[in-house]
Amino acid sequence: MKIYTKKGDSGMTSLIGGSRVPKHHLRIESYGTVDELNANLGLLRDQNIAEELISDLLEIQDRLFTIGSQLAAEPGKSKMDLPKIFESDITFLENRIDEMDEELEPMRSFVLPGGHSFVSYCHIARCVCRRAERNIVHLAANEEVNDLIIQYLNRLSDYLFTLSRKLSKDFNIEEIKWTPRRG
């Protein structure tokens, strides 16, 4: 199988199910942003972090491929048996958030992203995750989208924020609190 097909040279691409849509179609933008998020998580996974966190990220990356495949399928037209997202996938993220949160000081203010590349990679991934979520919510206003996808991405951005705080704690990185300037 060749990596290039030349079928997209005109600015169109195919959905699973056969329809061709412009590459700027919101469905393409949605799963493309999920792919960008997945690549950012790969970068985070490549860092010198705990094996347990690497395992979490591998699990999450697998779920993102599942989400991407669901978004790439034309609603009602695909005959492929695609992988699915389940409530248990969301529960996995919630449980991991709760476990990490138990080790952290309570939040009393916003924190500025940064302090170490590990932490910054979490924040970049969180921002891409939020963009993917916004795109998919927009798509869901016009086309069929599994609600669990939106819930999963919403929870994933919370996971990534909590992970940034955990890595700050684990590597003794000061969290710089945002203090709004008045007057």
Secondary structure, DSSP 4 states (H G I P E B T S, - for coil): --S--STTTTSEEEPBTS-EEETTSHHHHHHHHHHHHHHHHHHHHTSS--HHHHHHHHHHHHHHHHHHHHHHBPTTT--S------HHHHHHHHHHHHHHHHTSPPP-S-B-S-SSHHHHHHHHHHHHHHHHHHHHHHHHTTS---HHHHHHHHHHHHHHHHHHHHHHHHTTPPPPBP-----
